[in-house]
């Protein structure tokens, strides 16, 4: 019987990338968003809050596959 070949990142690689994204990428993203919003004239508070909420959700969507299952035990470990 052949061992099934998995595609994509391993569990350890996903854990490492998720840490890099959270420790380095997220703060850089926050600084970029705040900087861009400061360049614009101050919008009403509800618009600004809405922008922060939407952008706070959007940053994680491209990385959903990296974060999936990272908090669980390693499935490759016997």
ABEGO torsion letter per residue (X at the ends): XBBBBBBEBBAAAAAAAAAAAAAAAAAAAAAAAAAAAAABBBBBAAAAAAAAAAAAAAAAAAAAAAABGAABBBAABX
